[in-house]
Amino acid sequence: MSGFFLPVLLLLPLVASVPSPSRSPPKYCRRCCDHLDPPLSNSPRPVAYQTPEVRTFINMTILKGDKGDRGERGTPGKPGAEGPSGPRGAIGPKGSKGQAGAPGDPCKTQHSSFSVGRRKALHSDDYYQALLFDTVFVNIDEHFNMFKGKFYCYVPGIYFFNINIHTWNFKETYLHLMQNEREQVILYAQPSDRSIMQSQSVMLSLELNDEVWVRLFKRERENAIYSDDVDVYITFNGYLVAPAA
């Protein structure tokens, strides 16, 4: 009898563990920590928690040490672009006079001189008549115009001029040495029974293109100067004394 119940007892646990066909199988087994499992794929994902960023701030005023030694000078950089010119500054004070320089090259020294004469006598009945000349002694660079009877200044500076004439018996001689249209000096001789030599000289400061010439002037009497074809009695001379600085 006991031999019959022993196999039955051994089969009971197997029968008890087989699920009943009338019950629906469970979806899954639950455990005590199921609430910590991740949700199913259909459930919305929870927002991820971000750890706040921590930045370290150091107060340099507290940590500032003593001033260090000056370092070595670095290599100079490349020069920059040239800037625009600035405004012109005020005129500075006049400096002291310097010493005289060495003599210049004689070949480069400026010259201007002339010496002309007249061999023909002249009786003038006209007012303000220019005295013309027909003989050339010196005329460097043709500064004296023989056709007009005028010296033209091409080198500004101080000039010396001289006029010599011979008067006529019983006739008046009245001349002006002119600078442009201004009378500078006069040469005058009253009528006399004797003819004499008369001379006049002057130094003038000339600018570029100034004109120097001799003008006859007639008053109540005839204006005359004497000469002949053999000798030269009338001369007009001029030369540069010092060129303008």
HELIX and SHEET records of a PDB file:
HELIX    1   1 SER A    2  SER A   17  1                                  16    
HELIX    2   2 ASP A   34  LEU A   36  5                                   3    
HELIX    3   3 MET A   60  LEU A   63  1                                   4    
HELIX    4   4 PRO A  106  LYS A  108  5                                   3    
HELIX    5   5 ILE A  140  GLU A  142  5                                   3    
SHEET    1   A 5 THR A 135  ASN A 139  0                                        
SHEET    2   A 5 SER A 113  ARG A 118 -1                                        
SHEET    3   A 5 ILE A 234  PRO A 243 -1                                        
SHEET    4   A 5 GLY A 157  HIS A 166 -1                                        
SHEET    5   A 5 MET A 197  LEU A 206 -1                                        
SHEET    1   B 2 LEU A 122  SER A 124  0                                        
SHEET    2   B 2 ASN A 223  ILE A 225 -1                                        
SHEET    1   C 4 GLN A 129  ALA A 130  0                                        
SHEET    2   C 4 GLU A 211  LEU A 216 -1                                        
SHEET    3   C 4 LYS A 150  TYR A 152 -1                                        
SHEET    4   C 4 PHE A 144  ASN A 145 -1                                        
SHEET    1   D 4 GLN A 129  ALA A 130  0                                        
SHEET    2   D 4 GLU A 211  LEU A 216 -1                                        
SHEET    3   D 4 THR A 173  GLN A 179 -1                                        
SHEET    4   D 4 ARG A 182  ALA A 189 -1                                        
END                                                                             
